[in-house]
């Protein structure tokens, strides 16, 4: 089980759970490959984009922990 928290780095999330990318794109993080975006924590990204960190964490954790379909 993956546990994503406020201080988890976005790039680390995308490395272990790439299926979460659409969630980040939906909040306006359109440059997921940029070093600045990949180096931000979830909390920093939420502050920049005006998103409720708890709501985003719930979505990202749910998606990251779904069984991967092959």
PDB file of N, CA, C and O in Angstrom:
ATOM      1  N   UNK A   1       0.849  -1.188   0.000  1.00  0.00           N
ATOM      2  CA  UNK A   1       0.000   0.000   0.000  1.00  0.00           C
ATOM      3  C   UNK A   1       0.887   1.241   0.000  1.00  0.00           C
ATOM      4  O   UNK A   1       1.867   1.325   0.741  1.00  0.00           O
ATOM      5  N   UNK A   2       0.529   2.186  -0.833  1.00  0.00           N
ATOM      6  CA  UNK A   2       1.237   3.449  -0.933  1.00  0.00           C
ATOM      7  C   UNK A   2       0.547   4.462  -0.026  1.00  0.00           C
ATOM      8  O   UNK A   2      -0.680   4.564  -0.031  1.00  0.00           O
ATOM      9  N   UNK A   3       1.326   5.212   0.752  1.00  0.00           N
ATOM     10  CA  UNK A   3       0.744   6.278   1.569  1.00  0.00           C
ATOM     11  C   UNK A   3       1.357   7.597   1.127  1.00  0.00           C
ATOM     12  O   UNK A   3       2.547   7.849   1.320  1.00  0.00           O
ATOM     13  N   UNK A   4       0.519   8.426   0.534  1.00  0.00           N
ATOM     14  CA  UNK A   4       0.941   9.735   0.060  1.00  0.00           C
ATOM     15  C   UNK A   4       0.498  10.766   1.080  1.00  0.00           C
ATOM     16  O   UNK A   4      -0.670  10.814   1.467  1.00  0.00           O
ATOM     17  N   UNK A   5       1.446  11.592   1.513  1.00  0.00           N
ATOM     18  CA  UNK A   5       1.172  12.588   2.545  1.00  0.00           C
ATOM     19  C   UNK A   5       1.472  13.982   2.009  1.00  0.00           C
ATOM     20  O   UNK A   5       1.936  14.142   0.880  1.00  0.00           O
ATOM     21  N   UNK A   6       1.200  14.983   2.834  1.00  0.00           N
ATOM     22  CA  UNK A   6       1.418  16.388   2.463  1.00  0.00           C
ATOM     23  C   UNK A   6       2.832  16.655   1.976  1.00  0.00           C
ATOM     24  O   UNK A   6       3.038  17.442   1.052  1.00  0.00           O
ATOM     25  N   UNK A   7       3.815  15.994   2.605  1.00  0.00           N
ATOM     26  CA  UNK A   7       5.206  16.287   2.275  1.00  0.00           C
ATOM     27  C   UNK A   7       5.799  15.331   1.237  1.00  0.00           C
ATOM     28  O   UNK A   7       7.008  15.333   1.007  1.00  0.00           O
ATOM     29  N   UNK A   8       4.944  14.512   0.611  1.00  0.00           N
ATOM     30  CA  UNK A   8       5.423  13.613  -0.439  1.00  0.00           C
ATOM     31  C   UNK A   8       5.699  14.440  -1.699  1.00  0.00           C
ATOM     32  O   UNK A   8       4.910  15.305  -2.079  1.00  0.00           O
ATOM     33  N   UNK A   9       6.828  14.154  -2.329  1.00  0.00           N
ATOM     34  CA  UNK A   9       7.238  14.874  -3.541  1.00  0.00           C
ATOM     35  C   UNK A   9       6.440  14.341  -4.735  1.00  0.00           C
ATOM     36  O   UNK A   9       6.294  13.131  -4.911  1.00  0.00           O
ATOM     37  N   UNK A  10       5.925  15.272  -5.551  1.00  0.00           N
ATOM     38  CA  UNK A  10       5.096  14.903  -6.707  1.00  0.00           C
ATOM     39  C   UNK A  10       5.832  13.922  -7.629  1.00  0.00           C
ATOM     40  O   UNK A  10       5.246  12.940  -8.085  1.00  0.00           O
ATOM     41  N   UNK A  11       7.097  14.185  -7.900  1.00  0.00           N
ATOM     42  CA  UNK A  11       7.861  13.293  -8.767  1.00  0.00           C
ATOM     43  C   UNK A  11       7.927  11.877  -8.230  1.00  0.00           C
ATOM     44  O   UNK A  11       7.872  10.914  -8.995  1.00  0.00           O
ATOM     45  N   UNK A  12       8.045  11.746  -6.907  1.00  0.00           N
ATOM     46  CA  UNK A  12       8.077  10.414  -6.291  1.00  0.00           C
ATOM     47  C   UNK A  12       6.736   9.708  -6.466  1.00  0.00           C
ATOM     48  O   UNK A  12       6.688   8.497  -6.683  1.00  0.00           O
ATOM     49  N   UNK A  13       5.660  10.463  -6.373  1.00  0.00           N
ATOM     50  CA  UNK A  13       4.322   9.879  -6.568  1.00  0.00           C
ATOM     51  C   UNK A  13       4.191   9.368  -7.992  1.00  0.00           C
ATOM     52  O   UNK A  13       3.734   8.248  -8.221  1.00  0.00           O
ATOM     53  N   UNK A  14       4.597  10.200  -8.953  1.00  0.00           N
ATOM     54  CA  UNK A  14       4.458   9.815 -10.357  1.00  0.00           C
ATOM     55  C   UNK A  14       5.341   8.618 -10.706  1.00  0.00           C
ATOM     56  O   UNK A  14       4.997   7.826 -11.583  1.00  0.00           O
ATOM     57  N   UNK A  15       6.475   8.486 -10.022  1.00  0.00           N
ATOM     58  CA  UNK A  15       7.348   7.338 -10.268  1.00  0.00           C
ATOM     59  C   UNK A  15       6.709   6.025  -9.829  1.00  0.00           C
ATOM     60  O   UNK A  15       6.849   5.010 -10.511  1.00  0.00           O
ATOM     61  N   UNK A  16       6.008   6.036  -8.695  1.00  0.00           N
ATOM     62  CA  UNK A  16       5.421   4.794  -8.177  1.00  0.00           C
ATOM     63  C   UNK A  16       3.950   4.605  -8.556  1.00  0.00           C
ATOM     64  O   UNK A  16       3.438   3.486  -8.525  1.00  0.00           O
ATOM     65  N   UNK A  17       3.276   5.698  -8.914  1.00  0.00           N
ATOM     66  CA  UNK A  17       1.856   5.619  -9.267  1.00  0.00           C
ATOM     67  C   UNK A  17       1.555   6.573 -10.431  1.00  0.00           C
ATOM     68  O   UNK A  17       0.860   7.574 -10.255  1.00  0.00           O
ATOM     69  N   UNK A  18       2.080   6.257 -11.618  1.00  0.00           N
ATOM     70  CA  UNK A  18       1.868   7.154 -12.764  1.00  0.00           C
ATOM     71  C   UNK A  18       0.400   7.359 -13.130  1.00  0.00           C
ATOM     72  O   UNK A  18       0.052   8.332 -13.799  1.00  0.00           O
ATOM     73  N   UNK A  19      -0.453   6.445 -12.692  1.00  0.00           N
ATOM     74  CA  UNK A  19      -1.890   6.564 -12.968  1.00  0.00           C
ATOM     75  C   UNK A  19      -2.524   7.759 -12.261  1.00  0.00           C
ATOM     76  O   UNK A  19      -3.676   8.096 -12.536  1.00  0.00           O
ATOM     77  N   UNK A  20      -1.781   8.409 -11.347  1.00  0.00           N
ATOM     78  CA  UNK A  20      -2.311   9.586 -10.655  1.00  0.00           C
ATOM     79  C   UNK A  20      -2.121  10.870 -11.466  1.00  0.00           C
ATOM     80  O   UNK A  20      -2.669  11.910 -11.102  1.00  0.00           O
ATOM     81  N   UNK A  21      -1.360  10.813 -12.547  1.00  0.00           N
ATOM     82  CA  UNK A  21      -1.078  12.011 -13.342  1.00  0.00           C
ATOM     83  C   UNK A  21      -2.338  12.787 -13.737  1.00  0.00           C
ATOM     84  O   UNK A  21      -2.345  14.011 -13.614  1.00  0.00           O
ATOM     85  N   UNK A  22      -3.406  12.125 -14.209  1.00  0.00           N
ATOM     86  CA  UNK A  22      -4.607  12.889 -14.577  1.00  0.00           C
ATOM     87  C   UNK A  22      -5.189  13.721 -13.428  1.00  0.00           C
ATOM     88  O   UNK A  22      -5.792  14.767 -13.666  1.00  0.00           O
ATOM     89  N   UNK A  23      -5.013  13.265 -12.195  1.00  0.00           N
ATOM     90  CA  UNK A  23      -5.511  14.038 -11.052  1.00  0.00           C
ATOM     91  C   UNK A  23      -4.733  15.341 -10.945  1.00  0.00           C
ATOM     92  O   UNK A  23      -5.321  16.407 -10.758  1.00  0.00           O
ATOM     93  N   UNK A  24      -3.409  15.256 -11.063  1.00  0.00           N
ATOM     94  CA  UNK A  24      -2.589  16.466 -10.994  1.00  0.00           C
ATOM     95  C   UNK A  24      -2.878  17.382 -12.181  1.00  0.00           C
ATOM     96  O   UNK A  24      -2.921  18.603 -12.024  1.00  0.00           O
ATOM     97  N   UNK A  25      -3.074  16.815 -13.346  1.00  0.00           N
ATOM     98  CA  UNK A  25      -3.411  17.626 -14.526  1.00  0.00           C
ATOM     99  C   UNK A  25      -4.739  18.360 -14.311  1.00  0.00           C
ATOM    100  O   UNK A  25      -4.896  19.504 -14.738  1.00  0.00           O
ATOM    101  N   UNK A  26      -5.685  17.702 -13.655  1.00  0.00           N
ATOM    102  CA  UNK A  26      -7.011  18.299 -13.458  1.00  0.00           C
ATOM    103  C   UNK A  26      -6.989  19.504 -12.520  1.00  0.00           C
ATOM    104  O   UNK A  26      -7.916  20.313 -12.539  1.00  0.00           O
ATOM    105  N   UNK A  27      -5.935  19.638 -11.693  1.00  0.00           N
ATOM    106  CA  UNK A  27      -5.856  20.807 -10.804  1.00  0.00           C
ATOM    107  C   UNK A  27      -4.991  21.905 -11.403  1.00  0.00           C
ATOM    108  O   UNK A  27      -4.718  22.913 -10.752  1.00  0.00           O
ATOM    109  N   UNK A  28      -4.559  21.705 -12.652  1.00  0.00           N
ATOM    110  CA  UNK A  28      -3.797  22.749 -13.322  1.00  0.00           C
ATOM    111  C   UNK A  28      -2.302  22.519 -13.365  1.00  0.00           C
ATOM    112  O   UNK A  28      -1.559  23.395 -13.807  1.00  0.00           O
ATOM    113  N   UNK A  29      -1.840  21.358 -12.918  1.00  0.00           N
ATOM    114  CA  UNK A  29      -0.416  21.047 -12.996  1.00  0.00           C
ATOM    115  C   UNK A  29      -0.129  20.441 -14.369  1.00  0.00           C
ATOM    116  O   UNK A  29      -0.031  19.223 -14.521  1.00  0.00           O
ATOM    117  N   UNK A  30       0.003  21.311 -15.353  1.00  0.00           N
ATOM    118  CA  UNK A  30       0.160  20.843 -16.730  1.00  0.00           C
ATOM    119  C   UNK A  30       1.604  20.571 -17.112  1.00  0.00           C
ATOM    120  O   UNK A  30       1.867  20.116 -18.225  1.00  0.00           O
ATOM    121  N   UNK A  31       2.531  20.833 -16.229  1.00  0.00           N
ATOM    122  CA  UNK A  31       3.944  20.627 -16.539  1.00  0.00           C
ATOM    123  C   UNK A  31       4.526  19.578 -15.594  1.00  0.00           C
ATOM    124  O   UNK A  31       5.485  19.853 -14.871  1.00  0.00           O
ATOM    125  N   UNK A  32       3.955  18.394 -15.600  1.00  0.00           N
ATOM    126  CA  UNK A  32       4.379  17.350 -14.671  1.00  0.00           C
ATOM    127  C   UNK A  32       5.804  16.879 -14.920  1.00  0.00           C
ATOM    128  O   UNK A  32       6.427  16.306 -14.026  1.00  0.00           O
ATOM    129  N   UNK A  33       6.325  17.107 -16.105  1.00  0.00           N
ATOM    130  CA  UNK A  33       7.691  16.703 -16.404  1.00  0.00           C
ATOM    131  C   UNK A  33       8.721  17.758 -16.040  1.00  0.00           C
ATOM    132  O   UNK A  33       9.921  17.484 -16.057  1.00  0.00           O
ATOM    133  N   UNK A  34       8.265  18.964 -15.709  1.00  0.00           N
ATOM    134  CA  UNK A  34       9.188  20.051 -15.366  1.00  0.00           C
ATOM    135  C   UNK A  34       9.832  19.771 -14.008  1.00  0.00           C
ATOM    136  O   UNK A  34       9.170  19.286 -13.090  1.00  0.00           O
ATOM    137  N   UNK A  35      11.122  20.077 -13.885  1.00  0.00           N
ATOM    138  CA  UNK A  35      11.800  19.836 -12.603  1.00  0.00           C
ATOM    139  C   UNK A  35      11.129  20.538 -11.429  1.00  0.00           C
ATOM    140  O   UNK A  35      11.080  19.983 -10.331  1.00  0.00           O
ATOM    141  N   UNK A  36      10.609  21.751 -11.637  1.00  0.00           N
ATOM    142  CA  UNK A  36       9.982  22.459 -10.514  1.00  0.00           C
ATOM    143  C   UNK A  36       8.707  21.759 -10.062  1.00  0.00           C
ATOM    144  O   UNK A  36       8.448  21.670  -8.862  1.00  0.00           O
ATOM    145  N   UNK A  37       7.918  21.268 -10.988  1.00  0.00           N
ATOM    146  CA  UNK A  37       6.693  20.556 -10.617  1.00  0.00           C
ATOM    147  C   UNK A  37       7.004  19.230  -9.957  1.00  0.00           C
ATOM    148  O   UNK A  37       6.387  18.878  -8.952  1.00  0.00           O
ATOM    149  N   UNK A  38       7.943  18.497 -10.501  1.00  0.00           N
ATOM    150  CA  UNK A  38       8.287  17.179  -9.949  1.00  0.00           C
ATOM    151  C   UNK A  38       8.928  17.291  -8.573  1.00  0.00           C
ATOM    152  O   UNK A  38       8.903  16.335  -7.799  1.00  0.00           O
ATOM    153  N   UNK A  39       9.506  18.456  -8.260  1.00  0.00           N
ATOM    154  CA  UNK A  39      10.175  18.634  -6.978  1.00  0.00           C
ATOM    155  C   UNK A  39       9.302  19.200  -5.880  1.00  0.00           C
ATOM    156  O   UNK A  39       9.729  19.290  -4.729  1.00  0.00           O
ATOM    157  N   UNK A  40       8.077  19.585  -6.224  1.00  0.00           N
ATOM    158  CA  UNK A  40       7.153  20.144  -5.224  1.00  0.00           C
ATOM    159  C   UNK A  40       6.548  19.043  -4.370  1.00  0.00           C
ATOM    160  O   UNK A  40       6.394  17.903  -4.808  1.00  0.00           O
ATOM    161  N   UNK A  41       6.210  19.409  -3.148  1.00  0.00           N
ATOM    162  CA  UNK A  41       5.432  18.489  -2.316  1.00  0.00           C
ATOM    163  C   UNK A  41       3.965  18.652  -2.691  1.00  0.00           C
ATOM    164  O   UNK A  41       3.591  19.612  -3.364  1.00  0.00           O
ATOM    165  N   UNK A  42       3.150  17.723  -2.259  1.00  0.00           N
ATOM    166  CA  UNK A  42       1.708  17.813  -2.496  1.00  0.00           C
ATOM    167  C   UNK A  42       1.171  19.104  -1.881  1.00  0.00           C
ATOM    168  O   UNK A  42       0.367  19.804  -2.497  1.00  0.00           O
ATOM    169  N   UNK A  43       1.616  19.414  -0.675  1.00  0.00           N
ATOM    170  CA  UNK A  43       1.129  20.617   0.006  1.00  0.00           C
ATOM    171  C   UNK A  43       1.524  21.879  -0.756  1.00  0.00           C
ATOM    172  O   UNK A  43       0.708  22.791  -0.893  1.00  0.00           O
ATOM    173  N   UNK A  44       2.754  21.948  -1.252  1.00  0.00           N
ATOM    174  CA  UNK A  44       3.194  23.119  -2.026  1.00  0.00           C
ATOM    175  C   UNK A  44       2.373  23.275  -3.296  1.00  0.00           C
ATOM    176  O   UNK A  44       1.963  24.383  -3.641  1.00  0.00           O
ATOM    177  N   UNK A  45       2.132  22.173  -3.991  1.00  0.00           N
ATOM    178  CA  UNK A  45       1.335  22.223  -5.215  1.00  0.00           C
ATOM    179  C   UNK A  45      -0.078  22.713  -4.928  1.00  0.00           C
ATOM    180  O   UNK A  45      -0.637  23.493  -5.699  1.00  0.00           O
ATOM    181  N   UNK A  46      -0.652  22.260  -3.828  1.00  0.00           N
ATOM    182  CA  UNK A  46      -2.005  22.688  -3.462  1.00  0.00           C
ATOM    183  C   UNK A  46      -2.041  24.179  -3.145  1.00  0.00           C
ATOM    184  O   UNK A  46      -2.988  24.871  -3.519  1.00  0.00           O
ATOM    185  N   UNK A  47      -1.021  24.672  -2.462  1.00  0.00           N
ATOM    186  CA  UNK A  47      -0.977  26.109  -2.144  1.00  0.00           C
ATOM    187  C   UNK A  47      -0.897  26.934  -3.429  1.00  0.00           C
ATOM    188  O   UNK A  47      -1.602  27.933  -3.572  1.00  0.00           O
ATOM    189  N   UNK A  48      -0.043  26.518  -4.357  1.00  0.00           N
ATOM    190  CA  UNK A  48       0.136  27.253  -5.612  1.00  0.00           C
ATOM    191  C   UNK A  48      -1.138  27.252  -6.446  1.00  0.00           C
ATOM    192  O   UNK A  48      -1.467  28.248  -7.090  1.00  0.00           O
ATOM    193  N   UNK A  49      -1.855  26.127  -6.433  1.00  0.00           N
ATOM    194  CA  UNK A  49      -3.020  25.979  -7.304  1.00  0.00           C
ATOM    195  C   UNK A  49      -4.348  26.201  -6.588  1.00  0.00           C
ATOM    196  O   UNK A  49      -5.406  26.027  -7.192  1.00  0.00           O
ATOM    197  N   UNK A  50      -4.312  26.582  -5.313  1.00  0.00           N
ATOM    198  CA  UNK A  50      -5.538  26.881  -4.577  1.00  0.00           C
ATOM    199  C   UNK A  50      -6.447  25.680  -4.370  1.00  0.00           C
ATOM    200  O   UNK A  50      -7.670  25.789  -4.460  1.00  0.00           O
ATOM    201  N   UNK A  51      -5.844  24.546  -4.096  1.00  0.00           N
ATOM    202  CA  UNK A  51      -6.594  23.299  -3.930  1.00  0.00           C
ATOM    203  C   UNK A  51      -6.543  22.861  -2.469  1.00  0.00           C
ATOM    204  O   UNK A  51      -5.530  23.050  -1.797  1.00  0.00           O
ATOM    205  N   UNK A  52      -7.625  22.281  -1.983  1.00  0.00           N
ATOM    206  CA  UNK A  52      -7.674  21.735  -0.625  1.00  0.00           C
ATOM    207  C   UNK A  52      -6.796  20.493  -0.562  1.00  0.00           C
ATOM    208  O   UNK A  52      -7.071  19.499  -1.235  1.00  0.00           O
ATOM    209  N   UNK A  53      -5.749  20.546   0.239  1.00  0.00           N
ATOM    210  CA  UNK A  53      -4.767  19.464   0.287  1.00  0.00           C
ATOM    211  C   UNK A  53      -5.377  18.147   0.752  1.00  0.00           C
ATOM    212  O   UNK A  53      -5.001  17.090   0.244  1.00  0.00           O
ATOM    213  N   UNK A  54      -6.293  18.182   1.690  1.00  0.00           N
ATOM    214  CA  UNK A  54      -6.902  16.945   2.190  1.00  0.00           C
ATOM    215  C   UNK A  54      -7.742  16.261   1.113  1.00  0.00           C
ATOM    216  O   UNK A  54      -7.730  15.036   0.994  1.00  0.00           O
ATOM    217  N   UNK A  55      -8.467  17.054   0.336  1.00  0.00           N
ATOM    218  CA  UNK A  55      -9.274  16.481  -0.743  1.00  0.00           C
ATOM    219  C   UNK A  55      -8.383  15.854  -1.807  1.00  0.00           C
ATOM    220  O   UNK A  55      -8.662  14.761  -2.298  1.00  0.00           O
ATOM    221  N   UNK A  56      -7.303  16.561  -2.160  1.00  0.00           N
ATOM    222  CA  UNK A  56      -6.393  16.024  -3.164  1.00  0.00           C
ATOM    223  C   UNK A  56      -5.713  14.754  -2.660  1.00  0.00           C
ATOM    224  O   UNK A  56      -5.585  13.783  -3.406  1.00  0.00           O
ATOM    225  N   UNK A  57      -5.280  14.754  -1.412  1.00  0.00           N
ATOM    226  CA  UNK A  57      -4.645  13.563  -0.843  1.00  0.00           C
ATOM    227  C   UNK A  57      -5.594  12.368  -0.889  1.00  0.00           C
ATOM    228  O   UNK A  57      -5.173  11.252  -1.193  1.00  0.00           O
ATOM    229  N   UNK A  58      -6.850  12.594  -0.594  1.00  0.00           N
ATOM    230  CA  UNK A  58      -7.825  11.502  -0.625  1.00  0.00           C
ATOM    231  C   UNK A  58      -7.936  10.923  -2.039  1.00  0.00           C
ATOM    232  O   UNK A  58      -7.946   9.704  -2.215  1.00  0.00           O
ATOM    233  N   UNK A  59      -8.018  11.799  -3.042  1.00  0.00           N
ATOM    234  CA  UNK A  59      -8.126  11.343  -4.432  1.00  0.00           C
ATOM    235  C   UNK A  59      -6.873  10.604  -4.880  1.00  0.00           C
ATOM    236  O   UNK A  59      -6.953   9.526  -5.471  1.00  0.00           O
ATOM    237  N   UNK A  60      -5.719  11.190  -4.595  1.00  0.00           N
ATOM    238  CA  UNK A  60      -4.460  10.606  -5.049  1.00  0.00           C
ATOM    239  C   UNK A  60      -4.195   9.273  -4.353  1.00  0.00           C
ATOM    240  O   UNK A  60      -3.777   8.311  -4.999  1.00  0.00           O
ATOM    241  N   UNK A  61      -4.432   9.207  -3.055  1.00  0.00           N
ATOM    242  CA  UNK A  61      -4.229   7.943  -2.339  1.00  0.00           C
ATOM    243  C   UNK A  61      -5.174   6.852  -2.849  1.00  0.00           C
ATOM    244  O   UNK A  61      -4.775   5.698  -3.000  1.00  0.00           O
ATOM    245  N   UNK A  62      -6.416   7.223  -3.110  1.00  0.00           N
ATOM    246  CA  UNK A  62      -7.375   6.238  -3.628  1.00  0.00           C
ATOM    247  C   UNK A  62      -6.903   5.699  -4.964  1.00  0.00           C
ATOM    248  O   UNK A  62      -6.892   4.486  -5.177  1.00  0.00           O
ATOM    249  N   UNK A  63      -6.514   6.591  -5.867  1.00  0.00           N
ATOM    250  CA  UNK A  63      -6.075   6.183  -7.200  1.00  0.00           C
ATOM    251  C   UNK A  63      -4.774   5.390  -7.142  1.00  0.00           C
ATOM    252  O   UNK A  63      -4.628   4.395  -7.851  1.00  0.00           O
ATOM    253  N   UNK A  64      -3.841   5.811  -6.320  1.00  0.00           N
ATOM    254  CA  UNK A  64      -2.540   5.158  -6.216  1.00  0.00           C
ATOM    255  C   UNK A  64      -2.661   3.734  -5.687  1.00  0.00           C
ATOM    256  O   UNK A  64      -1.807   2.890  -5.960  1.00  0.00           O
ATOM    257  N   UNK A  65      -3.708   3.470  -4.938  1.00  0.00           N
ATOM    258  CA  UNK A  65      -3.843   2.159  -4.306  1.00  0.00           C
ATOM    259  C   UNK A  65      -4.871   1.248  -4.988  1.00  0.00           C
ATOM    260  O   UNK A  65      -5.180   0.171  -4.478  1.00  0.00           O
ATOM    261  N   UNK A  66      -5.392   1.674  -6.123  1.00  0.00           N
ATOM    262  CA  UNK A  66      -6.280   0.801  -6.891  1.00  0.00           C
ATOM    263  C   UNK A  66      -5.438  -0.284  -7.552  1.00  0.00           C
ATOM    264  O   UNK A  66      -4.287  -0.043  -7.918  1.00  0.00           O
ATOM    265  N   UNK A  67      -5.999  -1.458  -7.703  1.00  0.00           N
ATOM    266  CA  UNK A  67      -5.271  -2.501  -8.447  1.00  0.00           C
ATOM    267  C   UNK A  67      -5.046  -2.040  -9.887  1.00  0.00           C
ATOM    268  O   UNK A  67      -5.946  -1.483 -10.516  1.00  0.00           O
ATOM    269  N   UNK A  68      -3.855  -2.273 -10.394  1.00  0.00           N
ATOM    270  CA  UNK A  68      -3.526  -1.876 -11.764  1.00  0.00           C
ATOM    271  C   UNK A  68      -4.074  -2.922 -12.732  1.00  0.00           C
ATOM    272  O   UNK A  68      -3.826  -4.119 -12.583  1.00  0.00           O
ATOM    273  N   UNK A  69      -4.827  -2.446 -13.731  1.00  0.00           N
ATOM    274  CA  UNK A  69      -5.388  -3.355 -14.749  1.00  0.00           C
ATOM    275  C   UNK A  69      -4.326  -3.580 -15.811  1.00  0.00           C
ATOM    276  O   UNK A  69      -3.657  -2.648 -16.258  1.00  0.00           O
ATOM    277  N   UNK A  70      -4.190  -4.823 -16.198  1.00  0.00           N
ATOM    278  CA  UNK A  70      -3.200  -5.161 -17.239  1.00  0.00           C
ATOM    279  C   UNK A  70      -3.858  -5.478 -18.525  1.00  0.00           C
ATOM    280  O   UNK A  70      -3.181  -5.784 -19.506  1.00  0.00           O
TER     281      UNK A  70
END
